[in-house]
Amino acid sequence: MTKPTTALKQRTIDLLNERGVQLDDIASLVIFLQKDYIAGLTSAEALSSVQTVLSKREVQNAILTGIQLDIAAEHHALLEPLQTIVERDEGLYGVDETMALSIVDIYGSIGFTNYGYIDRVKPGILAKLNAHEPGIIHTFLDDLVGAIAAAAAARLAHDDAGEQDTPFK
């Protein structure tokens, strides 16, 4: 059963698209994370898992908040020193990662490990978002996109038949 897309979910997807992130980009990250663990994982399954993660209100709220902060920083609308910290995406500024962790927390410890890995290697769309092009700020968005992918991958891992209860010896 597929839930209908709510207005808030659609607005979240629209904002991701406006910021250069397509859901297929996130699905590709899910496949990157799970290709060695779930045999025959398809793009359609990965995309469906991304859609399910995006259906959660707390995920939508985190994305909307993070994107708004990135946009505000692009317009130099944050107070100092926060403006400079967000513009530079300073390494010791962990609020962006903390917000992302609120997303991965939904699917447990595998979500955390997926997120830590993907945040470190920054494959696919994450490399583009983390490029730090002049005038374009994705301090929050790169972490949020990685978190969506990590949560969607964890969700698939939880549902994987190969990981279901097996008889003990």
MOBELMO-V222326 format. One record per residue. N is the residue number from 0. RES is the residue in three letters. PHI is phi in whole degrees, 0 to 359 (999 if undefined). PSI is psi in degrees with one decimal (NA if undefined). Layout:
BEGIN
<<N/RES/PHI/PSI> <N/RES/PHI/PSI>>
END
This chain:
BEGIN
<<0/MET/999/126.2> <1/THR/260/128.5> <2/LYS/284/145.6> <3/PRO/293/150.6> <4/THR/286/125.2> <5/THR/279/164.4> <6/ALA/298/-39.0> <7/LEU/292/-41.4> <8/LYS/297/-43.6> <9/GLN/296/-39.5> <10/ARG/296/-38.5> <11/THR/298/-46.6> <12/ILE/296/-42.1> <13/ASP/299/-42.1> <14/LEU/293/-40.3> <15/LEU/303/-47.0> <16/ASN/298/-43.9> <17/GLU/298/-28.8> <18/ARG/269/8.1> <19/GLY/93/13.2> <20/VAL/246/119.5> <21/GLN/262/152.2> <22/LEU/298/-30.1> <23/ASP/296/-32.2> <24/ASP/298/-41.9> <25/ILE/289/-39.7> <26/ALA/300/-36.7> <27/SER/297/-36.7> <28/LEU/293/-37.6> <29/VAL/299/-44.8> <30/ILE/296/-42.0> <31/PHE/306/-42.9> <32/LEU/286/-31.9> <33/GLN/247/-2.3> <34/LYS/302/-32.2> <35/ASP/274/-5.7> <36/TYR/242/-29.5> <37/ILE/242/105.0> <38/ALA/296/133.9> <39/GLY/73/17.7> <40/LEU/301/127.5> <41/THR/258/161.4> <42/SER/299/-37.5> <43/ALA/296/-40.2> <44/GLU/293/-41.5> <45/ALA/296/-44.0> <46/LEU/297/-40.8> <47/SER/299/-40.0> <48/SER/293/-39.9> <49/VAL/300/-45.2> <50/GLN/300/-40.0> <51/THR/295/-44.4> <52/VAL/300/-42.7> <53/LEU/291/-10.9> <54/SER/281/-13.6> <55/LYS/277/129.9> <56/ARG/300/-40.3> <57/GLU/293/-28.7> <58/VAL/291/-46.8> <59/GLN/302/-44.9> <60/ASN/297/-41.9> <61/ALA/297/-44.4> <62/ILE/295/-46.9> <63/LEU/300/-41.9> <64/THR/294/-47.1> <65/GLY/297/-44.6> <66/ILE/297/-41.3> <67/GLN/298/-40.2> <68/LEU/293/-40.3> <69/ASP/299/-44.8> <70/ILE/296/-43.5> <71/ALA/301/-40.5> <72/ALA/295/-38.0> <73/GLU/298/-31.4> <74/HIS/267/9.8> <75/HIS/54/41.6> <76/ALA/258/4.2> <77/LEU/267/151.2> <78/LEU/286/148.8> <79/GLU/284/144.8> <80/PRO/272/0.3> <81/LEU/301/-37.6> <82/GLN/305/-51.1> <83/THR/293/-40.9> <84/ILE/299/-46.4> <85/VAL/290/-41.5> <86/GLU/304/-43.1> <87/ARG/278/-13.4> <88/ASP/51/52.6> <89/GLU/302/139.9> <90/GLY/300/-33.8> <91/LEU/271/0.6> <92/TYR/274/104.3> <93/GLY/256/8.0> <94/VAL/295/-35.4> <95/ASP/296/-43.1> <96/GLU/292/-37.7> <97/THR/298/-41.3> <98/MET/297/-41.6> <99/ALA/297/-38.1> <100/LEU/296/-25.9> <101/SER/295/-26.4> <102/ILE/281/-48.7> <103/VAL/291/-25.2> <104/ASP/301/-23.9> <105/ILE/299/-31.7> <106/TYR/247/20.3> <107/GLY/82/-165.7> <108/SER/297/-32.3> <109/ILE/295/-31.6> <110/GLY/297/-40.5> <111/PHE/295/-45.5> <112/THR/292/-39.8> <113/ASN/302/-45.4> <114/TYR/295/-45.4> <115/GLY/301/-40.7> <116/TYR/292/-50.7> <117/ILE/291/-31.3> <118/ASP/291/-29.3> <119/ARG/283/-45.1> <120/VAL/271/-22.0> <121/LYS/47/62.6> <122/PRO/280/165.7> <123/GLY/54/-131.8> <124/ILE/300/-26.2> <125/LEU/295/-35.4> <126/ALA/297/-42.2> <127/LYS/295/-44.1> <128/LEU/293/-27.9> <129/ASN/267/9.7> <130/ALA/289/-17.6> <131/HIS/57/51.6> <132/GLU/289/143.4> <133/PRO/304/131.6> <134/GLY/82/-8.1> <135/ILE/244/121.3> <136/ILE/242/122.6> <137/HIS/232/37.3> <138/THR/305/-43.1> <139/PHE/272/-39.6> <140/LEU/298/-41.5> <141/ASP/299/-40.2> <142/ASP/290/-38.4> <143/LEU/293/-41.2> <144/VAL/295/-43.7> <145/GLY/300/-38.1> <146/ALA/291/-39.5> <147/ILE/299/-46.6> <148/ALA/298/-44.1> <149/ALA/297/-41.1> <150/ALA/292/-42.5> <151/ALA/295/-38.3> <152/ALA/293/-41.6> <153/ALA/296/-40.1> <154/ARG/301/-45.1> <155/LEU/296/-39.9> <156/ALA/298/-39.9> <157/HIS/296/-32.2> <158/ASP/269/-5.3> <159/ASP/294/124.4> <160/ALA/301/-31.2> <161/GLY/293/-18.0> <162/GLU/256/4.1> <163/GLN/286/170.7> <164/ASP/306/129.2> <165/THR/237/152.1> <166/PRO/296/142.9> <167/PHE/273/152.5> <168/LYS/279/NA>>
END
